[in-house]
Amino acid sequence: MFKLIGAAGLLVISIGIINKERRTQDILYIIGGICLEIYSLYLGDIIFIILQIIFTVSAIYDLIKLGRLKETKTNDPKNIT
């Protein structure tokens, strides 16, 4: 069961790498990172656990930052067309 979750995480992250839309990439990275975090907890590998936490939190941060950047651009009076 856990190996399937890990394999799914690997597949989702791989699709994220191929995808060129940054928001979609971040979402795929978060989903894949969570799957691999579950797998790493099952393995009990502390290095892999920490790596997956950092990877997932980084993707969440980037997604939030993208949302704020988009919000700033839409509220900027210079962008009125």
PDB file as gemmi writes it, atoms N, CA and C in Angstrom:
CRYST1    1.000    1.000    1.000  90.00  90.00  90.00 P 1                      
ATOM      1  N   MET A   1       0.823  -1.194   0.000  1.00  0.00           N  
ATOM      2  CA  MET A   1       0.000   0.000   0.000  1.00  0.00           C  
ATOM      3  C   MET A   1       0.875   1.269   0.000  1.00  0.00           C  
ATOM      4  N   PHE A   2       1.859   1.336   0.894  1.00  0.00           N  
ATOM      5  CA  PHE A   2       2.717   2.514   0.988  1.00  0.00           C  
ATOM      6  C   PHE A   2       3.619   2.673  -0.229  1.00  0.00           C  
ATOM      7  N   LYS A   3       4.022   1.550  -0.814  1.00  0.00           N  
ATOM      8  CA  LYS A   3       4.833   1.637  -2.035  1.00  0.00           C  
ATOM      9  C   LYS A   3       4.018   2.230  -3.181  1.00  0.00           C  
ATOM     10  N   LEU A   4       2.735   1.919  -3.236  1.00  0.00           N  
ATOM     11  CA  LEU A   4       1.871   2.513  -4.262  1.00  0.00           C  
ATOM     12  C   LEU A   4       1.736   4.022  -4.049  1.00  0.00           C  
ATOM     13  N   ILE A   5       1.616   4.447  -2.804  1.00  0.00           N  
ATOM     14  CA  ILE A   5       1.539   5.879  -2.499  1.00  0.00           C  
ATOM     15  C   ILE A   5       2.839   6.563  -2.910  1.00  0.00           C  
ATOM     16  N   GLY A   6       3.972   5.939  -2.601  1.00  0.00           N  
ATOM     17  CA  GLY A   6       5.267   6.491  -2.995  1.00  0.00           C  
ATOM     18  C   GLY A   6       5.423   6.561  -4.502  1.00  0.00           C  
ATOM     19  N   ALA A   7       4.998   5.513  -5.196  1.00  0.00           N  
ATOM     20  CA  ALA A   7       5.075   5.498  -6.659  1.00  0.00           C  
ATOM     21  C   ALA A   7       4.165   6.563  -7.262  1.00  0.00           C  
ATOM     22  N   ALA A   8       2.986   6.750  -6.677  1.00  0.00           N  
ATOM     23  CA  ALA A   8       2.070   7.787  -7.152  1.00  0.00           C  
ATOM     24  C   ALA A   8       2.701   9.168  -6.959  1.00  0.00           C  
ATOM     25  N   GLY A   9       3.345   9.383  -5.822  1.00  0.00           N  
ATOM     26  CA  GLY A   9       4.023  10.649  -5.565  1.00  0.00           C  
ATOM     27  C   GLY A   9       5.119  10.916  -6.581  1.00  0.00           C  
ATOM     28  N   LEU A  10       5.887   9.910  -6.881  1.00  0.00           N  
ATOM     29  CA  LEU A  10       6.956  10.035  -7.881  1.00  0.00           C  
ATOM     30  C   LEU A  10       6.382  10.383  -9.249  1.00  0.00           C  
ATOM     31  N   LEU A  11       5.290   9.719  -9.619  1.00  0.00           N  
ATOM     32  CA  LEU A  11       4.650   9.970 -10.902  1.00  0.00           C  
ATOM     33  C   LEU A  11       4.088  11.392 -10.977  1.00  0.00           C  
ATOM     34  N   VAL A  12       3.422  11.834  -9.923  1.00  0.00           N  
ATOM     35  CA  VAL A  12       2.822  13.170  -9.907  1.00  0.00           C  
ATOM     36  C   VAL A  12       3.900  14.248  -9.988  1.00  0.00           C  
ATOM     37  N   ILE A  13       4.986  14.091  -9.254  1.00  0.00           N  
ATOM     38  CA  ILE A  13       6.089  15.066  -9.319  1.00  0.00           C  
ATOM     39  C   ILE A  13       6.711  15.060 -10.715  1.00  0.00           C  
ATOM     40  N   SER A  14       6.846  13.890 -11.313  1.00  0.00           N  
ATOM     41  CA  SER A  14       7.398  13.809 -12.669  1.00  0.00           C  
ATOM     42  C   SER A  14       6.513  14.539 -13.671  1.00  0.00           C  
ATOM     43  N   ILE A  15       5.219  14.406 -13.539  1.00  0.00           N  
ATOM     44  CA  ILE A  15       4.285  15.134 -14.406  1.00  0.00           C  
ATOM     45  C   ILE A  15       4.433  16.638 -14.161  1.00  0.00           C  
ATOM     46  N   GLY A  16       4.630  17.024 -12.912  1.00  0.00           N  
ATOM     47  CA  GLY A  16       4.835  18.436 -12.578  1.00  0.00           C  
ATOM     48  C   GLY A  16       6.074  19.012 -13.234  1.00  0.00           C  
ATOM     49  N   ILE A  17       7.110  18.224 -13.323  1.00  0.00           N  
ATOM     50  CA  ILE A  17       8.349  18.686 -13.963  1.00  0.00           C  
ATOM     51  C   ILE A  17       8.116  18.930 -15.453  1.00  0.00           C  
ATOM     52  N   ILE A  18       7.354  18.065 -16.085  1.00  0.00           N  
ATOM     53  CA  ILE A  18       7.072  18.195 -17.518  1.00  0.00           C  
ATOM     54  C   ILE A  18       6.123  19.362 -17.793  1.00  0.00           C  
ATOM     55  N   ASN A  19       5.176  19.589 -16.887  1.00  0.00           N  
ATOM     56  CA  ASN A  19       4.194  20.653 -17.056  1.00  0.00           C  
ATOM     57  C   ASN A  19       4.874  22.017 -17.029  1.00  0.00           C  
ATOM     58  N   LYS A  20       4.432  22.922 -17.865  1.00  0.00           N  
ATOM     59  CA  LYS A  20       5.079  24.234 -17.964  1.00  0.00           C  
ATOM     60  C   LYS A  20       4.319  25.348 -17.236  1.00  0.00           C  
ATOM     61  N   GLU A  21       3.087  25.083 -16.777  1.00  0.00           N  
ATOM     62  CA  GLU A  21       2.348  26.113 -16.052  1.00  0.00           C  
ATOM     63  C   GLU A  21       2.748  26.057 -14.577  1.00  0.00           C  
ATOM     64  N   ARG A  22       3.263  27.162 -14.082  1.00  0.00           N  
ATOM     65  CA  ARG A  22       3.870  27.186 -12.757  1.00  0.00           C  
ATOM     66  C   ARG A  22       2.880  26.856 -11.638  1.00  0.00           C  
ATOM     67  N   ARG A  23       1.655  27.369 -11.726  1.00  0.00           N  
ATOM     68  CA  ARG A  23       0.662  27.093 -10.678  1.00  0.00           C  
ATOM     69  C   ARG A  23       0.335  25.598 -10.638  1.00  0.00           C  
ATOM     70  N   THR A  24       0.151  25.008 -11.814  1.00  0.00           N  
ATOM     71  CA  THR A  24      -0.126  23.569 -11.891  1.00  0.00           C  
ATOM     72  C   THR A  24       1.065  22.765 -11.384  1.00  0.00           C  
ATOM     73  N   GLN A  25       2.276  23.209 -11.730  1.00  0.00           N  
ATOM     74  CA  GLN A  25       3.479  22.552 -11.230  1.00  0.00           C  
ATOM     75  C   GLN A  25       3.472  22.514  -9.703  1.00  0.00           C  
ATOM     76  N   ASP A  26       3.223  23.669  -9.084  1.00  0.00           N  
ATOM     77  CA  ASP A  26       3.226  23.738  -7.620  1.00  0.00           C  
ATOM     78  C   ASP A  26       2.201  22.798  -7.011  1.00  0.00           C  
ATOM     79  N   ILE A  27       1.007  22.760  -7.592  1.00  0.00           N  
ATOM     80  CA  ILE A  27      -0.041  21.882  -7.064  1.00  0.00           C  
ATOM     81  C   ILE A  27       0.386  20.419  -7.181  1.00  0.00           C  
ATOM     82  N   LEU A  28       0.951  20.057  -8.325  1.00  0.00           N  
ATOM     83  CA  LEU A  28       1.422  18.675  -8.509  1.00  0.00           C  
ATOM     84  C   LEU A  28       2.570  18.360  -7.554  1.00  0.00           C  
ATOM     85  N   TYR A  29       3.471  19.321  -7.353  1.00  0.00           N  
ATOM     86  CA  TYR A  29       4.575  19.122  -6.407  1.00  0.00           C  
ATOM     87  C   TYR A  29       4.051  18.910  -4.985  1.00  0.00           C  
ATOM     88  N   ILE A  30       3.032  19.662  -4.605  1.00  0.00           N  
ATOM     89  CA  ILE A  30       2.466  19.524  -3.257  1.00  0.00           C  
ATOM     90  C   ILE A  30       1.838  18.146  -3.090  1.00  0.00           C  
ATOM     91  N   ILE A  31       1.033  17.734  -4.061  1.00  0.00           N  
ATOM     92  CA  ILE A  31       0.385  16.416  -3.987  1.00  0.00           C  
ATOM     93  C   ILE A  31       1.429  15.300  -3.972  1.00  0.00           C  
ATOM     94  N   GLY A  32       2.391  15.377  -4.890  1.00  0.00           N  
ATOM     95  CA  GLY A  32       3.446  14.367  -4.942  1.00  0.00           C  
ATOM     96  C   GLY A  32       4.304  14.374  -3.693  1.00  0.00           C  
ATOM     97  N   GLY A  33       4.599  15.567  -3.184  1.00  0.00           N  
ATOM     98  CA  GLY A  33       5.401  15.687  -1.971  1.00  0.00           C  
ATOM     99  C   GLY A  33       4.718  15.065  -0.760  1.00  0.00           C  
ATOM    100  N   ILE A  34       3.407  15.265  -0.671  1.00  0.00           N  
ATOM    101  CA  ILE A  34       2.647  14.664   0.439  1.00  0.00           C  
ATOM    102  C   ILE A  34       2.669  13.145   0.327  1.00  0.00           C  
ATOM    103  N   CYS A  35       2.478  12.638  -0.894  1.00  0.00           N  
ATOM    104  CA  CYS A  35       2.534  11.179  -1.079  1.00  0.00           C  
ATOM    105  C   CYS A  35       3.904  10.619  -0.684  1.00  0.00           C  
ATOM    106  N   LEU A  36       4.960  11.296  -1.120  1.00  0.00           N  
ATOM    107  CA  LEU A  36       6.303  10.817  -0.781  1.00  0.00           C  
ATOM    108  C   LEU A  36       6.615  11.020   0.701  1.00  0.00           C  
ATOM    109  N   GLU A  37       6.010  12.029   1.323  1.00  0.00           N  
ATOM    110  CA  GLU A  37       6.182  12.214   2.775  1.00  0.00           C  
ATOM    111  C   GLU A  37       5.565  11.032   3.524  1.00  0.00           C  
ATOM    112  N   ILE A  38       4.383  10.621   3.099  1.00  0.00           N  
ATOM    113  CA  ILE A  38       3.734   9.460   3.715  1.00  0.00           C  
ATOM    114  C   ILE A  38       4.624   8.221   3.561  1.00  0.00           C  
ATOM    115  N   TYR A  39       5.170   8.048   2.367  1.00  0.00           N  
ATOM    116  CA  TYR A  39       6.048   6.905   2.113  1.00  0.00           C  
ATOM    117  C   TYR A  39       7.324   6.984   2.958  1.00  0.00           C  
ATOM    118  N   SER A  40       7.893   8.181   3.067  1.00  0.00           N  
ATOM    119  CA  SER A  40       9.126   8.318   3.849  1.00  0.00           C  
ATOM    120  C   SER A  40       8.865   8.083   5.337  1.00  0.00           C  
ATOM    121  N   LEU A  41       7.682   8.474   5.807  1.00  0.00           N  
ATOM    122  CA  LEU A  41       7.331   8.174   7.212  1.00  0.00           C  
ATOM    123  C   LEU A  41       7.210   6.673   7.417  1.00  0.00           C  
ATOM    124  N   TYR A  42       6.638   5.987   6.441  1.00  0.00           N  
ATOM    125  CA  TYR A  42       6.537   4.528   6.496  1.00  0.00           C  
ATOM    126  C   TYR A  42       7.932   3.892   6.554  1.00  0.00           C  
ATOM    127  N   LEU A  43       8.854   4.432   5.741  1.00  0.00           N  
ATOM    128  CA  LEU A  43      10.225   3.897   5.739  1.00  0.00           C  
ATOM    129  C   LEU A  43      10.973   4.245   7.020  1.00  0.00           C  
ATOM    130  N   GLY A  44      10.619   5.380   7.624  1.00  0.00           N  
ATOM    131  CA  GLY A  44      11.313   5.829   8.826  1.00  0.00           C  
ATOM    132  C   GLY A  44      12.670   6.454   8.536  1.00  0.00           C  
ATOM    133  N   ASP A  45      12.864   6.908   7.308  1.00  0.00           N  
ATOM    134  CA  ASP A  45      14.134   7.511   6.899  1.00  0.00           C  
ATOM    135  C   ASP A  45      14.098   9.009   7.184  1.00  0.00           C  
ATOM    136  N   ILE A  46      14.799   9.438   8.219  1.00  0.00           N  
ATOM    137  CA  ILE A  46      14.738  10.820   8.692  1.00  0.00           C  
ATOM    138  C   ILE A  46      15.223  11.820   7.638  1.00  0.00           C  
ATOM    139  N   ILE A  47      16.227  11.449   6.861  1.00  0.00           N  
ATOM    140  CA  ILE A  47      16.723  12.362   5.818  1.00  0.00           C  
ATOM    141  C   ILE A  47      15.656  12.558   4.752  1.00  0.00           C  
ATOM    142  N   PHE A  48      15.022  11.492   4.318  1.00  0.00           N  
ATOM    143  CA  PHE A  48      13.965  11.568   3.316  1.00  0.00           C  
ATOM    144  C   PHE A  48      12.750  12.313   3.868  1.00  0.00           C  
ATOM    145  N   ILE A  49      12.435  12.100   5.139  1.00  0.00           N  
ATOM    146  CA  ILE A  49      11.314  12.801   5.781  1.00  0.00           C  
ATOM    147  C   ILE A  49      11.558  14.310   5.748  1.00  0.00           C  
ATOM    148  N   ILE A  50      12.735  14.734   6.169  1.00  0.00           N  
ATOM    149  CA  ILE A  50      13.066  16.167   6.188  1.00  0.00           C  
ATOM    150  C   ILE A  50      13.077  16.735   4.769  1.00  0.00           C  
ATOM    151  N   LEU A  51      13.659  16.007   3.834  1.00  0.00           N  
ATOM    152  CA  LEU A  51      13.686  16.451   2.438  1.00  0.00           C  
ATOM    153  C   LEU A  51      12.273  16.694   1.923  1.00  0.00           C  
ATOM    154  N   GLN A  52      11.369  15.770   2.166  1.00  0.00           N  
ATOM    155  CA  GLN A  52      10.004  15.903   1.665  1.00  0.00           C  
ATOM    156  C   GLN A  52       9.256  17.050   2.348  1.00  0.00           C  
ATOM    157  N   ILE A  53       9.515  17.274   3.616  1.00  0.00           N  
ATOM    158  CA  ILE A  53       8.901  18.418   4.303  1.00  0.00           C  
ATOM    159  C   ILE A  53       9.363  19.711   3.646  1.00  0.00           C  
ATOM    160  N   ILE A  54      10.660  19.842   3.427  1.00  0.00           N  
ATOM    161  CA  ILE A  54      11.209  21.058   2.808  1.00  0.00           C  
ATOM    162  C   ILE A  54      10.660  21.220   1.393  1.00  0.00           C  
ATOM    163  N   PHE A  55      10.637  20.163   0.617  1.00  0.00           N  
ATOM    164  CA  PHE A  55      10.136  20.217  -0.755  1.00  0.00           C  
ATOM    165  C   PHE A  55       8.673  20.659  -0.793  1.00  0.00           C  
ATOM    166  N   THR A  56       7.839  20.057   0.051  1.00  0.00           N  
ATOM    167  CA  THR A  56       6.411  20.364   0.057  1.00  0.00           C  
ATOM    168  C   THR A  56       6.149  21.781   0.550  1.00  0.00           C  
ATOM    169  N   VAL A  57       6.817  22.184   1.624  1.00  0.00           N  
ATOM    170  CA  VAL A  57       6.647  23.541   2.144  1.00  0.00           C  
ATOM    171  C   VAL A  57       7.120  24.570   1.114  1.00  0.00           C  
ATOM    172  N   SER A  58       8.184  24.279   0.407  1.00  0.00           N  
ATOM    173  CA  SER A  58       8.669  25.186  -0.640  1.00  0.00           C  
ATOM    174  C   SER A  58       7.641  25.349  -1.753  1.00  0.00           C  
ATOM    175  N   ALA A  59       7.018  24.260  -2.157  1.00  0.00           N  
ATOM    176  CA  ALA A  59       5.990  24.326  -3.198  1.00  0.00           C  
ATOM    177  C   ALA A  59       4.768  25.103  -2.711  1.00  0.00           C  
ATOM    178  N   ILE A  60       4.385  24.914  -1.445  1.00  0.00           N  
ATOM    179  CA  ILE A  60       3.260  25.665  -0.871  1.00  0.00           C  
ATOM    180  C   ILE A  60       3.598  27.152  -0.836  1.00  0.00           C  
ATOM    181  N   TYR A  61       4.807  27.478  -0.407  1.00  0.00           N  
ATOM    182  CA  TYR A  61       5.248  28.874  -0.358  1.00  0.00           C  
ATOM    183  C   TYR A  61       5.208  29.506  -1.747  1.00  0.00           C  
ATOM    184  N   ASP A  62       5.704  28.786  -2.754  1.00  0.00           N  
ATOM    185  CA  ASP A  62       5.723  29.314  -4.112  1.00  0.00           C  
ATOM    186  C   ASP A  62       4.297  29.529  -4.632  1.00  0.00           C  
ATOM    187  N   LEU A  63       3.388  28.618  -4.324  1.00  0.00           N  
ATOM    188  CA  LEU A  63       1.998  28.749  -4.751  1.00  0.00           C  
ATOM    189  C   LEU A  63       1.348  29.977  -4.108  1.00  0.00           C  
ATOM    190  N   ILE A  64       1.618  30.180  -2.824  1.00  0.00           N  
ATOM    191  CA  ILE A  64       1.084  31.362  -2.124  1.00  0.00           C  
ATOM    192  C   ILE A  64       1.670  32.631  -2.720  1.00  0.00           C  
ATOM    193  N   LYS A  65       2.971  32.623  -2.959  1.00  0.00           N  
ATOM    194  CA  LYS A  65       3.651  33.780  -3.541  1.00  0.00           C  
ATOM    195  C   LYS A  65       3.087  34.090  -4.930  1.00  0.00           C  
ATOM    196  N   LEU A  66       2.821  33.076  -5.728  1.00  0.00           N  
ATOM    197  CA  LEU A  66       2.220  33.270  -7.045  1.00  0.00           C  
ATOM    198  C   LEU A  66       0.843  33.908  -6.933  1.00  0.00           C  
ATOM    199  N   GLY A  67       0.067  33.455  -5.979  1.00  0.00           N  
ATOM    200  CA  GLY A  67      -1.268  34.012  -5.768  1.00  0.00           C  
ATOM    201  C   GLY A  67      -1.207  35.474  -5.373  1.00  0.00           C  
ATOM    202  N   ARG A  68      -0.275  35.812  -4.517  1.00  0.00           N  
ATOM    203  CA  ARG A  68      -0.115  37.207  -4.097  1.00  0.00           C  
ATOM    204  C   ARG A  68       0.379  38.075  -5.241  1.00  0.00           C  
ATOM    205  N   LEU A  69       1.267  37.537  -6.059  1.00  0.00           N  
ATOM    206  CA  LEU A  69       1.781  38.278  -7.206  1.00  0.00           C  
ATOM    207  C   LEU A  69       0.652  38.557  -8.200  1.00  0.00           C  
ATOM    208  N   LYS A  70      -0.171  37.556  -8.448  1.00  0.00           N  
ATOM    209  CA  LYS A  70      -1.297  37.720  -9.359  1.00  0.00           C  
ATOM    210  C   LYS A  70      -2.281  38.744  -8.805  1.00  0.00           C  
ATOM    211  N   GLU A  71      -2.544  38.669  -7.502  1.00  0.00           N  
ATOM    212  CA  GLU A  71      -3.459  39.604  -6.850  1.00  0.00           C  
ATOM    213  C   GLU A  71      -2.928  41.033  -6.942  1.00  0.00           C  
ATOM    214  N   THR A  72      -1.636  41.207  -6.739  1.00  0.00           N  
ATOM    215  CA  THR A  72      -1.019  42.525  -6.827  1.00  0.00           C  
ATOM    216  C   THR A  72      -1.134  43.085  -8.238  1.00  0.00           C  
ATOM    217  N   LYS A  73      -0.910  42.252  -9.235  1.00  0.00           N  
ATOM    218  CA  LYS A  73      -0.996  42.693 -10.624  1.00  0.00           C  
ATOM    219  C   LYS A  73      -2.416  43.091 -10.998  1.00  0.00           C  
ATOM    220  N   THR A  74      -3.422  42.383 -10.493  1.00  0.00           N  
ATOM    221  CA  THR A  74      -4.792  42.714 -10.845  1.00  0.00           C  
ATOM    222  C   THR A  74      -5.273  43.962 -10.123  1.00  0.00           C  
ATOM    223  N   ASN A  75      -4.681  44.295  -8.994  1.00  0.00           N  
ATOM    224  CA  ASN A  75      -5.065  45.498  -8.253  1.00  0.00           C  
ATOM    225  C   ASN A  75      -4.234  46.724  -8.618  1.00  0.00           C  
ATOM    226  N   ASP A  76      -3.248  46.552  -9.468  1.00  0.00           N  
ATOM    227  CA  ASP A  76      -2.362  47.642  -9.867  1.00  0.00           C  
ATOM    228  C   ASP A  76      -3.069  48.540 -10.876  1.00  0.00           C  
ATOM    229  N   PRO A  77      -3.235  49.834 -10.570  1.00  0.00           N  
ATOM    230  CA  PRO A  77      -3.921  50.738 -11.503  1.00  0.00           C  
ATOM    231  C   PRO A  77      -3.217  50.847 -12.851  1.00  0.00           C  
ATOM    232  N   LYS A  78      -1.929  50.548 -12.910  1.00  0.00           N  
ATOM    233  CA  LYS A  78      -1.200  50.605 -14.173  1.00  0.00           C  
ATOM    234  C   LYS A  78      -1.628  49.507 -15.138  1.00  0.00           C  
ATOM    235  N   ASN A  79      -2.260  48.447 -14.611  1.00  0.00           N  
ATOM    236  CA  ASN A  79      -2.636  47.309 -15.440  1.00  0.00           C  
ATOM    237  C   ASN A  79      -4.058  47.423 -15.981  1.00  0.00           C  
ATOM    238  N   ILE A  80      -4.657  48.568 -15.895  1.00  0.00           N  
ATOM    239  CA  ILE A  80      -6.014  48.744 -16.418  1.00  0.00           C  
ATOM    240  C   ILE A  80      -5.929  48.807 -17.942  1.00  0.00           C  
ATOM    241  N   THR A  81      -6.704  47.934 -18.577  1.00  0.00           N  
ATOM    242  CA  THR A  81      -6.676  47.899 -20.041  1.00  0.00           C  
ATOM    243  C   THR A  81      -8.023  48.245 -20.611  1.00  0.00           C  
TER     244      THR A  81                                                      
END                                                                             
